[in-house]
Amino acid sequence: MLAAVVAAVLPGGCGAGASDGDGTTTLTFVNAQDQGTFDQVIAGFERANPGIRIRQEVVPFDDLNSAVQYRLLSEDPGVDLFDVDAPRLAAFAARGFLVDLGELGERARGRVDPEALAGTTYRGRQYALPRWTSTQLLYYNRGLLDKAGVAAPPGDPRSPMTWEDVAAAGRAAQAAGARWGLAFDQIDRYYQLQPLPESLGGGPGLTGPDLLTPQVANPAWVRAFTWYASLFEQGVAPRGVSPEQTGPLFASGNTAFFVGGPWNADAFDQARGLDYDVAPFPVFAGGRPASSTGSWATGVSPFSRHQEAAKEFIAYLALDPTGAWEASSRNIPVQVDAFERYLGTLRGQGGRSARLAEVVAHELASNAVARPRTVGYVTFETAMNKAFADIRNGSDPERRLRAAEAELTRAMAKYRG
């Protein structure tokens, strides 16, 4: 089945990554981004490097890792560069699926956010270069809150609402006519839900040497996901939707609060009649602020026949201020000059865009919690995403978390030396 999927979504097969008859080198870049994301940066790179062309193969997000691994296991030279989700890098590097980019890593110092750069290393070696970072914020429908007589969240990034107050305000908005009180962008994915137990001091869910010991059933995790479960039990948040459907629920004007990233703002700006604004990511009462972070990096396949050309593209994409800006699309660039340009552009637009810039800057500087970097991350994330889905669909939170911890204790044993 996987071979059929790969053949369907990656029609180029092994013929890519070749030198054309005119002496031009064509690199194949496998990624999971939206159509058009890299068009501008590819055009800019090809203008500056007329002897190199970039051909994209776009794979659905959920299929990317399995599709790339399938091709690398067969030592397919048709993959030159590929998307690497930062917490999955360790697993790829440990299996020999990434070229050491040590020289580029040295060039990146001072040009790229140091936290993002550290997030793409494994055992002290630079195996990819980060393009973007991310954070989370709280979107709210001004009209629905006004109708319910609910005060808008504070705009000061240092004064977030509590999760408890968000849920209460969402219920009040529903009583006044809103269909939903609160929706999460990535409704049952670890990336977005990790900050809930982190806010209560429960940690990321993995501990010990090499982060291979699960700890997802401590009191903070149970409290966080008991609250999370209550949203669905009480009908504040929708159950039968996928992450791809939650953004449109807010854009339609029928949801009071939406937890998402800065990338959601573009679609909301285009939604007719939607009167929305932004506020800092919430925190549990008595807890500490914590928000999701991390994003995509770019790596080079060790089986590419054009590794030096691939490194040139990565250097333009990740280190060059112009290239990093062209590559940013709606994402937050980690190249320092491009990042300042990103914030400056938002601030220059004024209004809620300027408020979004202040929230982004504060969350990244003060509250960001990265996903654990470990060879067992994929196993961990897969198990936890299933647990979160079960909890939102009615499983008892404590029992389900204890079951996940037991499952992971067994599964992570294979990674221990």
C-alpha positions as CSV (number, residue, x, y, z in Angstrom):
1,M,0.0,0.0,0.0
2,L,2.7,2.5,0.9
3,A,4.5,1.9,-2.4
4,A,1.3,2.7,-4.2
5,V,0.8,5.9,-2.2
6,V,4.4,7.0,-2.9
7,A,4.0,6.3,-6.6
8,A,0.8,8.3,-6.7
9,V,2.0,11.4,-4.9
10,L,5.6,11.3,-6.1
11,P,5.4,10.8,-9.9
12,G,9.0,11.7,-10.6
13,G,10.4,8.5,-9.1
14,C,14.1,8.0,-9.5
15,G,14.5,10.2,-12.6
16,A,14.7,13.4,-10.5
17,G,17.8,15.0,-9.1
18,A,19.6,14.7,-12.4
19,S,21.8,16.8,-14.7
20,D,19.8,17.9,-17.8
21,G,21.2,17.8,-21.3
22,D,21.9,21.5,-21.2
23,G,24.2,21.2,-18.2
24,T,21.5,22.4,-15.7
25,T,21.2,20.5,-12.5
26,T,17.6,19.7,-11.4
27,L,17.1,19.2,-7.6
28,T,14.0,17.5,-6.3
29,F,12.6,19.0,-3.1
30,V,10.0,16.9,-1.3
31,N,7.8,18.8,1.0
32,A,4.3,19.0,2.6
33,Q,3.6,22.7,2.3
34,D,0.6,24.4,0.7
35,Q,0.6,25.0,-3.1
36,G,2.6,28.1,-3.9
37,T,4.6,28.3,-0.6
38,F,8.0,28.1,-2.2
39,D,7.3,29.6,-5.6
40,Q,8.8,32.9,-4.8
41,V,12.0,31.6,-3.1
42,I,12.5,29.1,-5.9
43,A,12.2,31.8,-8.5
44,G,14.6,34.0,-6.6
45,F,17.2,31.2,-6.2
46,E,17.0,30.2,-9.9
47,R,17.6,33.8,-11.0
48,A,20.7,33.9,-8.8
49,N,21.8,30.4,-9.8
50,P,20.9,29.8,-13.5
51,G,22.6,26.4,-13.5
52,I,20.3,24.9,-10.9
53,R,16.6,24.3,-11.1
54,I,14.3,23.2,-8.2
55,R,11.5,20.7,-8.8
56,Q,9.0,20.2,-6.0
57,E,7.1,17.1,-5.1
58,V,4.4,17.9,-2.7
59,V,3.2,15.2,-0.3
60,P,0.1,15.3,2.0
61,F,1.2,16.3,5.5
62,D,0.2,13.0,7.1
63,D,2.1,11.0,4.4
64,L,5.3,12.9,4.3
65,N,7.4,11.0,6.8
66,S,6.4,7.6,5.7
67,A,6.9,8.5,2.0
68,V,10.3,10.0,2.5
69,Q,11.5,7.1,4.7
70,Y,10.3,4.6,2.1
71,R,12.4,6.3,-0.6
72,L,15.5,6.8,1.7
73,L,15.4,3.1,2.8
74,S,15.7,2.2,-0.9
75,E,18.6,4.7,-1.3
76,D,16.6,6.5,-4.0
77,P,18.8,9.3,-5.5
78,G,15.6,11.0,-6.8
79,V,15.2,12.8,-3.4
80,D,17.7,15.7,-3.0
81,L,16.1,17.8,-0.3
82,F,13.2,17.3,2.0
83,D,11.1,18.8,4.7
84,V,12.1,17.8,8.2
85,D,9.8,18.5,11.2
86,A,12.3,19.5,13.9
87,P,11.4,16.9,16.6
88,R,11.6,14.1,14.0
89,L,15.1,15.0,13.0
90,A,16.8,12.8,15.6
91,A,15.1,9.7,14.3
92,F,16.1,10.5,10.7
93,A,19.7,11.4,11.7
94,A,20.1,8.2,13.8
95,R,19.2,6.1,10.8
96,G,21.6,7.9,8.5
97,F,19.0,9.7,6.4
98,L,20.5,13.2,6.7
99,V,23.7,14.8,5.5
100,D,25.8,16.5,8.2
101,L,25.5,20.3,7.3
102,G,28.3,21.3,9.7
103,E,29.7,24.1,7.5
104,L,26.3,25.6,6.9
105,G,25.6,25.3,10.6
106,E,28.7,27.4,11.3
107,R,27.6,30.0,8.8
108,A,24.2,30.1,10.4
109,R,25.6,31.3,13.8
110,G,24.5,34.9,14.3
111,R,22.2,34.7,11.2
112,V,19.6,32.3,12.5
113,D,17.8,32.2,15.9
114,P,20.0,30.0,18.1
115,E,17.1,28.1,19.6
116,A,15.8,27.1,16.2
117,L,19.4,26.2,15.1
118,A,19.9,24.0,18.2
119,G,16.6,22.3,17.5
120,T,18.0,20.9,14.2
121,T,21.0,19.2,15.7
122,Y,21.5,15.7,16.9
123,R,24.4,14.7,19.1
124,G,26.2,17.9,18.4
125,R,25.9,17.8,14.6
126,Q,23.8,20.0,12.3
127,Y,21.6,17.8,10.2
128,A,19.2,20.4,8.8
129,L,18.7,24.1,8.7
130,P,15.5,25.6,10.2
131,R,13.3,27.8,8.0
132,W,10.6,28.9,10.3
133,T,9.4,28.9,13.8
134,S,5.9,29.1,15.2
135,T,3.8,30.1,18.1
136,Q,0.1,30.1,19.2
137,L,-2.4,32.8,20.1
138,L,-6.0,33.3,20.9
139,Y,-8.4,34.6,18.2
140,Y,-11.8,35.8,19.3
141,N,-14.9,37.0,17.5
142,R,-15.6,40.5,18.8
143,G,-19.3,40.5,17.7
144,L,-20.1,37.3,19.5
145,L,-18.5,38.4,22.7
146,D,-20.2,41.8,22.5
147,K,-23.5,40.1,22.0
148,A,-22.9,38.0,25.1
149,G,-21.7,40.9,27.2
150,V,-18.3,39.3,27.6
151,A,-15.3,41.5,27.9
152,A,-12.7,41.1,25.2
153,P,-9.4,39.4,26.3
154,P,-6.6,41.6,27.4
155,G,-4.4,42.7,24.5
156,D,-1.2,42.9,26.6
157,P,0.9,39.8,25.8
158,R,1.9,39.7,29.5
159,S,-1.7,39.3,30.7
160,P,-3.2,36.3,29.1
161,M,-6.7,35.0,29.9
162,T,-6.9,31.8,31.9
163,W,-8.2,28.6,30.1
164,E,-10.9,28.4,32.7
165,D,-12.1,32.0,31.8
166,V,-11.9,31.2,28.1
167,A,-14.2,28.2,28.6
168,A,-16.6,30.2,30.7
169,A,-16.7,33.1,28.2
170,G,-17.2,30.5,25.4
171,R,-20.2,29.1,27.2
172,A,-21.7,32.6,27.7
173,A,-21.2,33.3,24.0
174,Q,-23.1,30.0,23.2
175,A,-25.9,31.0,25.4
176,A,-26.2,34.3,23.4
177,G,-26.3,32.4,20.1
178,A,-22.8,31.3,19.1
179,R,-22.6,27.7,17.7
180,W,-19.3,26.9,19.4
181,G,-17.5,28.5,22.3
182,L,-13.9,27.4,21.5
183,A,-12.1,25.5,18.8
184,F,-8.5,24.4,18.6
185,D,-6.7,24.5,15.2
186,Q,-4.9,21.2,15.7
187,I,-7.6,19.8,17.9
188,D,-6.0,16.5,19.0
189,R,-2.4,16.9,18.0
190,Y,0.5,17.0,20.5
191,Y,2.0,20.1,18.9
192,Q,-0.9,22.3,20.1
193,L,-1.8,20.5,23.2
194,Q,1.6,20.1,24.8
195,P,1.4,23.6,26.5
196,L,-1.7,22.5,28.5
197,P,0.2,20.2,30.9
198,E,3.4,22.4,30.6
199,S,1.4,25.3,32.0
200,L,0.6,23.3,35.1
201,G,4.2,22.1,35.5
202,G,3.6,18.6,34.1
203,G,6.5,18.7,31.6
204,P,6.5,17.6,28.0
205,G,5.6,14.0,28.7
206,L,9.1,12.5,28.2
207,T,11.9,12.5,30.7
208,G,15.1,10.7,31.6
209,P,18.3,10.1,29.6
210,D,17.6,10.7,25.9
211,L,14.0,11.6,26.7
212,L,12.8,8.0,26.4
213,T,10.8,7.6,29.7
214,P,7.1,8.6,29.3
215,Q,5.5,10.6,32.0
216,V,2.0,11.5,30.8
217,A,-0.2,10.5,33.7
218,N,1.1,12.8,36.5
219,P,-1.4,15.1,38.3
220,A,-0.7,18.1,36.0
221,W,-1.4,16.0,32.8
222,V,-4.6,14.6,34.4
223,R,-5.8,18.0,35.4
224,A,-5.0,19.5,32.0
225,F,-6.8,16.8,30.0
226,T,-9.7,16.6,32.4
227,W,-10.3,20.3,31.5
228,Y,-9.8,19.5,27.8
229,A,-12.3,16.6,28.0
230,S,-14.9,18.9,29.6
231,L,-14.9,21.1,26.6
232,F,-16.3,18.3,24.4
233,E,-18.5,16.8,27.1
234,Q,-20.2,20.1,27.6
235,G,-20.4,20.9,23.9
236,V,-18.2,24.0,24.1
237,A,-15.9,22.5,21.5
238,P,-16.9,20.3,18.5
239,R,-16.2,16.6,18.5
240,G,-16.7,15.3,15.0
241,V,-14.3,17.6,13.1
242,S,-10.7,17.2,11.8
243,P,-7.9,19.8,12.2
244,E,-8.6,20.9,8.6
245,Q,-12.2,21.9,9.5
246,T,-11.7,23.9,12.7
247,G,-10.3,27.1,11.0
248,P,-13.4,27.4,8.8
249,L,-15.6,27.1,11.8
250,F,-14.1,30.3,13.2
251,A,-14.0,32.0,9.8
252,S,-17.7,31.3,9.3
253,G,-18.4,33.6,12.3
254,N,-20.1,31.0,14.5
255,T,-17.3,30.3,17.0
256,A,-16.4,32.7,19.9
257,F,-12.7,31.6,20.4
258,F,-10.1,29.9,18.2
259,V,-6.6,28.8,19.3
260,G,-4.3,28.8,16.3
261,G,-1.1,30.2,14.8
262,P,-0.3,33.4,13.0
263,W,-0.8,31.6,9.7
264,N,-4.5,31.4,10.3
265,A,-4.8,35.2,10.2
266,D,-4.7,35.4,6.4
267,A,-7.8,33.2,5.9
268,F,-9.6,35.1,8.7
269,D,-8.8,38.4,7.0
270,Q,-10.4,37.2,3.9
271,A,-13.6,35.9,5.6
272,R,-16.4,38.1,4.7
273,G,-18.0,39.9,7.7
274,L,-15.7,38.3,10.3
275,D,-14.9,40.8,13.1
276,Y,-12.0,39.3,14.9
277,D,-9.0,40.2,17.0
278,V,-6.1,38.5,18.7
279,A,-4.9,38.0,22.2
280,P,-2.1,36.0,24.0
281,F,-2.2,32.2,24.3
282,P,-4.1,31.4,27.5
283,V,-2.7,29.9,30.7
284,F,-4.2,27.8,33.5
285,A,-5.1,29.6,36.7
286,G,-2.1,29.3,39.0
287,G,0.1,28.0,36.1
288,R,2.8,29.5,34.0
289,P,2.5,30.7,30.4
290,A,3.5,28.2,27.8
291,S,2.9,28.1,24.1
292,S,3.8,25.8,21.2
293,T,6.8,26.4,19.0
294,G,9.0,24.8,16.4
295,S,8.4,24.3,12.7
296,W,10.0,22.9,9.5
297,A,13.6,22.6,8.5
298,T,15.2,21.5,5.3
299,G,17.6,18.6,5.0
300,V,19.7,16.9,2.3
301,S,19.5,13.2,1.4
302,P,22.7,11.3,1.7
303,F,21.7,9.5,-1.5
304,S,21.4,12.7,-3.6
305,R,23.9,12.9,-6.4
306,H,23.9,16.7,-6.1
307,Q,24.6,17.4,-2.5
308,E,26.6,20.6,-3.0
309,A,23.9,22.1,-5.2
310,A,21.3,21.1,-2.6
311,K,23.4,22.9,0.1
312,E,23.4,26.0,-2.1
313,F,19.6,26.1,-2.1
314,I,19.4,25.5,1.6
315,A,21.9,28.4,2.2
316,Y,19.7,30.7,0.1
317,L,16.5,29.4,1.7
318,A,17.7,29.6,5.3
319,L,20.7,32.0,5.6
320,D,20.2,34.7,3.0
321,P,17.9,37.5,4.3
322,T,16.1,37.9,0.9
323,G,15.7,34.1,0.4
324,A,14.5,33.6,4.0
325,W,11.9,36.3,3.5
326,E,10.8,34.9,0.2
327,A,10.4,31.5,1.8
328,S,8.5,32.7,4.8
329,S,5.0,32.8,3.1
330,R,2.7,33.2,6.1
331,N,5.2,31.6,8.5
332,I,7.6,33.2,11.0
333,P,11.2,33.1,9.6
334,V,14.1,32.3,11.9
335,Q,16.7,34.1,9.8
336,V,17.2,37.2,12.1
337,D,16.9,39.9,9.4
338,A,13.8,38.2,7.9
339,F,12.3,37.9,11.3
340,E,12.6,41.6,12.0
341,R,11.1,42.3,8.6
342,Y,8.2,40.0,9.4
343,L,7.5,41.9,12.6
344,G,8.0,45.2,11.0
345,T,5.6,44.4,8.2
346,L,2.9,43.5,10.7
347,R,3.5,46.5,12.9
348,G,3.3,48.8,9.9
349,Q,-0.2,47.5,9.1
350,G,-1.4,48.7,12.5
351,G,-4.5,47.5,14.3
352,R,-4.8,43.8,15.0
353,S,-1.8,43.0,12.8
354,A,0.4,45.1,15.1
355,R,-1.2,43.4,18.1
356,L,-0.4,40.0,16.5
357,A,3.2,41.1,16.1
358,E,3.5,41.9,19.7
359,V,2.0,38.6,20.8
360,V,4.3,36.7,18.5
361,A,7.4,38.5,19.7
362,H,6.5,38.0,23.4
363,E,5.5,34.3,23.1
364,L,8.6,33.4,21.3
365,A,10.9,35.3,23.7
366,S,9.2,34.3,26.9
367,N,6.8,31.3,26.7
368,A,7.9,28.9,23.9
369,V,8.0,25.2,24.8
370,A,9.7,23.0,22.2
371,R,8.6,19.4,21.5
372,P,11.1,16.9,22.9
373,R,14.0,16.1,20.6
374,T,14.4,12.3,20.8
375,V,14.8,9.3,18.5
376,G,11.5,8.1,20.0
377,Y,9.5,11.2,19.2
378,V,7.5,9.7,16.3
379,T,6.4,6.8,18.5
380,F,5.5,9.2,21.3
381,E,3.6,11.6,19.2
382,T,1.6,8.9,17.4
383,A,0.5,7.3,20.7
384,M,-0.4,10.7,22.3
385,N,-2.4,11.9,19.3
386,K,-4.5,8.7,19.5
387,A,-4.9,9.3,23.3
388,F,-6.0,12.9,22.7
389,A,-8.5,11.8,20.1
390,D,-10.0,9.2,22.5
391,I,-10.2,11.7,25.3
392,R,-12.1,14.2,23.2
393,N,-14.4,11.4,22.1
394,G,-15.3,10.4,25.6
395,S,-12.6,8.2,27.2
396,D,-11.8,8.9,30.8
397,P,-8.8,11.2,30.8
398,E,-6.9,9.6,33.7
399,R,-7.4,6.0,32.6
400,R,-6.5,6.9,29.0
401,L,-3.4,8.7,30.0
402,R,-2.3,5.8,32.2
403,A,-2.9,3.4,29.3
404,A,-0.8,5.6,27.0
405,E,2.0,5.8,29.5
406,A,2.1,2.0,29.9
407,E,2.0,1.6,26.1
408,L,4.8,4.0,25.6
409,T,6.9,2.4,28.4
410,R,6.9,-0.8,26.3
411,A,7.3,0.9,22.9
412,M,10.2,3.2,23.9
413,A,12.3,0.3,25.2
414,K,13.5,-0.5,21.7
415,Y,15.3,2.9,21.6
416,R,17.3,2.4,24.7
417,G,20.9,1.4,24.3
